[in-house]
Amino acid sequence: MILYGSSLSPFVRKVLAYAGEKGIELDLQGTGFPNHHDEFCAASPFKKMPALADGDFRLADSTAIIHYLEAKFPEPALIPSDPELLGKTIWYEEFADTILSACGAKMFFNRIVAPRFMGRPGDHEVADTAEREELPPLLDYLERVVPDGDDRFLVGDTITVADLAVASPFANLGHLNVRIEDGRHRRLRRYVHRILERPSFATWIEREKAFFEQAAA
């Protein structure tokens, strides 16, 4: 199976981490950005990553891809079947994808994507406002709901898509040197560090760090 995109995207990274937790092999390939190639466009009609090609089957959107893979490879389950746990998992993924990642994208796009990949200056006022005003309430919310302990997860007793979705955007914040305060957000800091240290995330994040180091050399 081919996954189109870059692990620098929190959505692509989420799918890669999901596949790593499940033991699913995905061949990560670029999209051809900014001139997207035909294979990617066939899988993602609106040119949003990630997109999946599984034989003749094509599918876009990280949530859709994960639900497809979960149905195809049900064990180990990363989406609970219990109604309450399922509802919580969907909520945390939705929060991460549409609220947390949207805030982080304002920083990551304007500070990294626009200047480094598109050759134009980003809007630093938008990025700074997002970091100063929009991000803290999101961190405060997560500080209240993340588990306090090295063997606990957001939903149920095992890792789920909820953990992967919430943790993934923090890798991007790390690349921006946006740090979680150890005092105000102690639990969140420990939780994010623990999830991103899992092999399913760590391998990709190390590659991303190496990419930025090479780009700066």
C-alpha positions in Angstrom: 0.0 0.0 0.0 1.2 3.5 -0.9 0.6 6.5 1.4 1.1 9.8 -0.4 2.3 12.8 1.7 5.0 14.0 4.0 5.4 13.0 7.7 5.8 16.7 8.4 2.0 16.8 8.1 0.4 15.9 11.5 -2.3 14.0 9.5 0.2 12.0 7.5 2.3 11.3 10.7 -0.9 10.2 12.5 -1.6 7.5 9.8 2.1 6.4 9.8 2.0 6.1 13.6 -1.3 4.2 13.3 0.3 1.8 10.8 3.3 1.4 13.0 1.2 0.4 16.0 -0.8 -2.1 13.9 2.2 -3.5 12.1 0.9 -2.4 8.7 3.5 -1.7 6.0 3.0 1.5 4.1 5.2 2.9 1.4 5.4 6.6 2.0 5.7 8.6 -1.3 5.7 12.3 -1.9 2.9 14.2 -3.6 5.2 16.1 -6.1 4.4 19.4 -4.3 4.0 22.0 -5.5 3.4 20.3 -8.9 1.4 17.3 -7.7 1.8 14.2 -9.8 -1.1 12.3 -11.4 -1.0 9.3 -9.0 -1.5 11.6 -6.0 -4.2 13.6 -7.7 -6.1 10.4 -8.6 -6.2 9.4 -4.9 -6.8 12.9 -3.5 -9.1 15.0 -5.9 -8.6 18.1 -3.7 -4.9 17.6 -3.4 -5.0 17.2 0.4 -2.6 14.8 2.1 -2.5 12.0 3.1 -4.0 9.8 0.3 -3.8 6.0 0.1 -3.5 3.7 -2.8 -4.3 0.0 -2.1 -4.2 -1.8 -5.4 -6.9 -0.1 -7.5 -8.5 1.4 -4.4 -7.9 5.1 -3.7 -8.8 7.1 -0.6 -8.0 10.5 0.8 -8.2 12.0 4.4 -6.4 10.6 7.4 -9.6 9.7 9.3 -11.1 7.9 6.3 -7.8 6.0 5.7 -7.5 4.9 9.4 -11.1 3.6 9.4 -10.5 1.7 6.2 -7.4 0.2 7.6 -9.1 -0.6 10.9 -11.8 -2.5 9.1 -9.2 -4.3 6.9 -6.8 -5.1 9.8 -9.0 -5.2 13.0 -6.3 -6.5 15.4 -4.9 -5.0 17.5 -7.9 -2.7 17.7 -7.0 1.0 17.9 -10.7 2.2 17.6 -12.8 0.9 20.5 -16.1 -0.8 20.0 -17.6 0.2 23.3 -20.0 3.1 22.6 -18.7 5.5 25.2 -15.1 4.8 24.4 -15.8 5.0 20.7 -17.5 8.4 21.1 -14.5 9.7 23.1 -12.1 8.5 20.5 -13.9 10.2 17.7 -14.1 13.4 19.8 -10.4 13.5 20.5 -9.5 12.8 16.9 -11.9 15.5 15.8 -10.4 18.0 18.3 -6.9 17.2 17.2 -7.6 17.4 13.5 -9.8 20.5 13.3 -8.9 22.6 16.4 -5.4 21.7 17.6 -3.9 21.1 14.2 -5.6 24.2 12.7 -3.9 26.3 15.4 -0.5 24.6 14.9 -0.8 25.0 11.1 -0.9 28.8 11.4 2.5 28.6 13.0 4.0 25.8 11.0 2.8 27.1 7.6 3.9 30.7 8.1 7.2 29.9 9.8 8.3 26.9 7.8 6.2 25.9 4.8 5.8 29.3 3.2 9.5 30.4 3.5 11.2 27.1 3.0 9.0 25.2 0.6 7.1 27.9 -1.3 9.8 30.6 -1.4 7.7 33.4 0.0 7.5 35.0 3.4 4.9 33.8 5.9 2.6 36.0 7.9 4.4 36.2 11.2 1.6 38.1 12.9 -0.8 35.2 12.2 1.7 32.7 13.6 2.5 34.8 16.7 -1.1 35.4 17.5 -1.9 31.7 17.2 1.0 30.9 19.6 0.2 33.7 22.0 -3.6 33.6 22.1 -5.1 30.5 20.5 -2.7 27.8 21.7 -2.7 28.3 25.5 -6.5 27.5 26.0 -6.0 24.3 24.0 -3.1 23.3 26.2 -5.1 24.1 29.3 -7.9 21.8 28.1 -5.6 19.0 27.3 -3.9 19.4 30.7 -7.3 18.7 32.3 -8.1 15.6 30.3 -4.8 13.8 29.6 -4.0 10.9 32.0 -1.4 11.2 34.7 0.7 8.1 34.7 3.2 6.2 32.5 0.7 3.4 31.6 -2.5 5.3 31.0 -4.1 6.6 27.8 -6.8 9.1 26.8 -9.4 6.4 26.1 -9.5 3.0 27.9 -6.5 1.0 29.0 -4.6 0.8 25.7 -3.4 3.2 23.1 -6.0 4.3 20.5 -6.3 6.7 17.6 -7.2 9.3 20.2 -3.6 9.3 21.5 -2.1 9.3 18.1 -4.2 12.1 16.8 -3.6 14.4 19.8 0.1 13.7 20.0 1.0 14.2 16.4 0.6 18.0 16.1 3.0 18.4 19.0 5.8 17.1 16.9 5.3 20.1 14.6 5.3 22.4 17.6 8.6 20.8 18.7 10.1 21.6 15.2 9.1 25.2 15.8 10.6 25.2 19.3 7.3 25.9 20.9 7.6 24.3 24.3 5.1 23.0 26.7 5.6 24.6 30.2 6.6 22.0 32.8 4.7 23.9 35.5 1.4 25.0 34.0 1.1 21.9 31.7 3.1 19.3 33.6 0.8 16.3 32.9 0.4 17.3 29.2 4.2 17.6 28.8 4.8 14.1 30.2 1.9 12.6 28.2 3.0 14.0 24.9 6.7 13.1 25.5 5.6 9.5 26.3 3.4 9.1 23.2 5.9 10.6 20.8 8.7 8.4 22.2 6.9 5.3 21.0 8.6 3.7 18.0 5.6 4.3 15.8 6.3 8.1 16.1 9.9 8.3 17.0 11.4 6.9 13.8 9.5 9.5 11.7 10.3 12.4 14.0 14.0 11.6 13.9 13.9 11.7 10.2 12.1 15.0 10.3 14.8 16.4 12.6 17.5 15.2 10.3 15.8 16.9 7.4 15.7 20.2 9.1 19.4 19.8 10.2 20.4 19.1 6.6 18.4 22.1 5.3 20.1 24.4 7.8 23.6 23.2 6.9 
